[in-house]
Amino acid sequence: MPLSVPGLPGLPPELAGPVAVELAKPVRTIPSATALPGGCLYEPKWDGYRLVVVRTGASTRVWSKQGRDLTDRFPDVVAAAVAQVPAGTVLDGEVVIWNGSRLDFGLLQQRMVSPAGRIPALAAAHPASYVAFDLLAAGGADLRDRKLNRRRAALEDLATRWAPPLQLSPATTDPAEARTWFDDYRPAGVEGLVAKGLGTRYAPGRREWLKVKSWETTEVLAGGVIGPIERPSQLVAGRYRDGGLVVVGRTSPLSPRQAAELAAVLTPARGDHPWPDRIGTGRFGGGRLSVALTRVEPAVVVEVSADAALQAGVFRHPLRFLRVRPDLRPEDLPPIP
């Protein structure tokens, strides 16, 4: 399928790609209905990649939040845009991949790191979906100076002609309905809510939206710590998979009280502990930089708070230490799949 249709509307240079996007700042609680100018519009916070679809008369391309051209990574989204989105349109949204009934961030990552020749097979096996939540241009006209309520109305009108994999993100002005989404959508991998002011214009590069993450408690094993065992600075969490202890995440820095509570119950690991002497500072314990890991006997169960960013049983974002659970034994925790 061709990516362009000659003779159709173009776009202003700043919207021809890459496109600067509006951002959100984190808050701890769901904003009230009147927290933002014009009242709040609440949307699910999708666990995917921010993606801007730029459909001109000359080309159809998709761009990341960082300005990277990802057209070759998501040919399924591009093909849908060519077929269903008029030229002269710029959409802001999120690309996600469903795996059964849950969003799968790992499948998105495969698209990013795989050789170009493998992308068609990946797209066929696990098609991507594009969830649009804003309309930045239509008919070649820049809509960013229009208030969100007008942009949203235009987006809803455009989306009436869509079919999957293009989707319109749900949105509501009802805080009670937003709270229901916040609680009920978490098992599907939805990370929380984003609140936007209906009376606001689109502000590229500015954090005028508000995001609140959904957190829930879960139990992990203390498999190691950063720092000495008597003064740990972070807990490295473990769970069992196929009989082996694997790293599933780490906590944010511990307070002095939390460090003392944890140190009181930890014991040095025996020689058969499977973890290395050092662990990466990046996500999943990877990355180019590493720090010393103090291994401990995996006999202590700890309760932590985690958001919905879960990939193959591994927490992508830092955990929050809550308390030691002396009432639970390691065998009480179910293995991760």
C-alpha positions, 0 to 999 in steps of 0.5 A: 500500500502506498504511503502517500497520495499526491495532491492532498493537503500538507501541513505547517512545518512544525507539524510535518514531523517530528512533532513536539507533544504536550506532557503530564506531571505526576500527582498522587490523587485523582484531580477533582472535576474543577482542578484544571481550566474548563474542567477535567477530562479524564482518560486512561493512561495506556501502557504503550509508546507515545506516537504521533501520526502525521498524515500529509499529502506527501507521506504518512509517518509515525513519530515517537515522543523523542522525535524518532521516526518509527514508521518502519516499526509499526507498518500496521498502524501506518497502513491503517492511517493511510486507509482511514485518516484523511491527508492533512491530519495529525493525531496524538495518541499511544500505540499498544499491543494486546496479548490476550486480555492484557497490554504487553509492553514487552511485545512493543519492545520487540518491535524496537529492537528487532531487525527490520526484516522481522517486523512484518512477522511480528506485526502479523503475530501480534498486531499493534493498536493505535489509541488516539486521544488528541487531534492536532491538525485536520485538513492541513490546519493547525488545531493546537490553539483550539481548546481541548473541548473543540479538539476532542469533538473534532476527534470524535467525529473523525473516529466515527469512520475508524475500524481497528487497529485505530481506536478512540481513547475513552474519556469522561468528565465524571470523576466517579466514572474515572475512579471506576476506570482507575480501579477496574482497568488495572488488570488489563495493564492500564497504568492509571489516569490522565486529566486534561483541562477542557479549556486549555490549548495544546502546549507542546513540551509543557507539563500541563496535564496531570497523571496519576498512577494506579498502585496496588500491594503485592508480596515479593522476596528479599533477594538482595539489597544495594548497600551493606546488609545492616544499612540497605539503601534499596531492596532488590526483589525476587520471585521464583520462576520454574524453580529459580529465583529471578530479579523482579524489581527493586524499590525506590530508596529506603527511608532510615526507618524502612532500612532498619526494619529490613536490616533486622530480618535479613541474613547473608546468603549462602553460597548457592544464591543464584544472583551475581555480585553486581546488578545493572542500574537500568530497568530489569537490572540491566544497563551499562552501569552497575552497582554492587549487590549484597545477596541475602538469604531469600527467606523474608517476604516483603510487602511492596506497592507497585504500579501496573507496568508489569512485563512477564512478571517483572516490574518496570518501575520502582517499587515502594517498600511498605513492610516486612511480612513475618506472617508469610513464608516464601512458599506462600508466594505463587511462582511467576509464569 
